[in-house]
Amino acid sequence: RLDRALNDLAMSLIIEQCDRDVWALTEITKDYERIDPAAIRRVMSEAGIPSMPRGADGPNWQHIVQTSVKDMSDRGFEITMLRLLREQGFHQIRVAERASEYLSGRALVRVGGLVSFPVTFRCQRGSKLVDADQVRALRQALGEPCERAVLLTTASFSREAMREAYREGVAPVDLIDGHMLADMLRDLELGVVSHTST
């Protein structure tokens, strides 16, 4: 049922496939006068496509978003993280490992539309504090020709992990904690939308 729906939308030029299991609206949808969000959410729910709370309001909104990401299905987590990476300039994404709690691989990151460089990434979910050993493990998985890594988590990093990430003489590991992850999802409007009071 899902494959048929995606195929129909693609044939109608409403969506386009960006990566494996990752789809995005095309430019022509900007000309649509009306799209029913409730109908879209209903179809997404029936098809098992992930959704998150829409409002980025109140003091606890980041925690709500983090919890939503942690509670997603494995497929939903992968789709959301791959879309986030793509929107942040990652391309030629190759997933090397996938499990219930994490997703890792390699990609090229484009900077300023001119230069690309290879990175190793790991997206993980859970509530357990990320320690320095996990940062070191990701760095050891770099290999050639990657010169840096990115570690995203719904949790937080220990002080030792933050020191290890930028230790002199070794490849840097950029750390994105749960609050930063929620901010990215809001800024990109990937399931989270800010409401401005008037």
N, C-alpha and C positions, 0 to 999 in steps of 0.2 A: 504493500500500500504506500509506504513512504517513497520507495524508488519510483513508483508511478507518478506520485505528486511532484517530486523533484524534477523528473523528466518533463512533465507538463509545464512546470514553471520555467525550466530552462529553454524549452522549445518556444515559449511565449516571450523569451528574452527578458523575463522578470528577474531571474537570478542567474548567476554564473558560478562555476566551480573554481575555487581558488587553490585548494589543496585537497588531499584525500579527506572526504567527509566534511569539508569546509566550503560553505556557499555564502555568497554576498549578493545584495540587491544591485541591479545594474543602474546605469545612469538614467534610463528612460523612466524609472519609477518616480523620479523627481517631478515628472509632469502629471502624475496621477492626482486627481482632485480629492479622492477619498480612499483611504485604506482602513479597514475595520480592525483595530488592534485586538479586540476581544475574539474575533473570529480566527485571527492568526494564532493567538495564544492557545485557543481551543484545539486547533489542528496540530500545533506543535506538541501539546500535551498528549494527544492521542497517538502521535507518532513517536513519542519518547524523546523529542528534542528538548534540550535544557532551557529553562527560563529562570529568571531571578526577579526579586522585588524591584519594581520600577522606580520607586521614589528614593532619592538620596537626601532624605530629610531626617532631622532629629539627631540627638547625640550618639545614638547607637547604630546608625545606618551602616557604618563600615563593618561592624560585627555581624550584622544581618547578612551582608553580602558575603563575608568570609564563610559564614555558616552555610549559606546557599551553595557556594562552590564545594565545600566539604561534603555536602549531602547529595551532590549530583551523581548520576549514574556514571560508570567508567567512560562510556562513550561520550556522554555529555561533557565531562571534564576535559577529555581530549579535544573535542570540537571547540570548546570555549578557549582553551589555552592556545591551540593552533591559530585561531582567529585573532587572539590578542597579539601573538607574536607577529603575525602577518601585518597587522595594523601598525605595529611598532617598527616596521621596516625589515623584518626577517623575510628572506625568500630562499628558494631551493631548500626548504626544510625537509630533513630526513630524520624520521623517528627511529631511534636505535633500540630503545627499550620502552615498554609500556606495562604498567601494572595498575592495580586499583588505586594506589596512593601516589603514584608518580608517573611522569612522562619525561623522557630524556632523548637527546639526539644532537644533531649538528645542523647549522644553517649558515647562510651568508647574511650579514647585516649591511644594509645600504645607508651610507651617511651623506646627507646633503644631496642625494641624487647623483653623486659623482663617484664615490669610492665605496667599495664593498670589502669586508674582511670576514674571515670565518670565525665562528664562535661555537662553543659547546653549551647547550642549555639543559636545565633540569627544572621542571615544574612539579611541585609536590604539594599535597594537601594533608591536613591534620592539625592537631593542637599542640603537639610536642615541640618544645624549643629546639631549634636547629643548632647543633654544636659545631665546634671547630673541626672535628673528625669528618663530618659530612662535607665541609668546605674543602678539606684536603683531598677527600675521595673524588670530588668532582674535578679538582685540578689535575689529579693523577690520570683522569680519563680523557684529558685534553687531546693528547696525541698531536701529530703534525697534520696540517699546518696551523691549527688553532692556537691563538696567542692569548685568549681570554675566555672566560666562562660567565654565564648568567644563571643565578639560582633564584627561582621564584617560589614563595611558599605562602600558605594561608596563615601560618604561625608567625613566630618572631625568632630573632637570632640572638644567641648568647653574646656576651661581650667578647669572649674568646673567639667566637666565629667571626665577628666583625673585625677584630684585629688580624686574624688569619687571612681574611679575604684580601687585604691590601698590604700584606707583609712584603717588605722590600726584597728584591732579588728573585721573586717568583711571579708567575703569571697571575694577574688580578682576577678576582671573581666578584662580579657585580651582584649585590644582594638586594632583592625586592621582597619586603615582608608583607604581611597580610594587609596592613593599612595602605601601603603603597599600591598593592595589587588592586584593592578596592577603588582607590583613586584613579588608577588607569582604566578600569572597567567603566567608571563614571565618565571620565573625560572622553572616552571613545564611544560612550553610550552603548556599551555591550551589555544590555540587560539592566542598566542603571541610568536613570535620568534625573538631573537636578531640577527642582521646581523653585522658581524665583518668586518670592512674595511681592505683591504690588500694593 
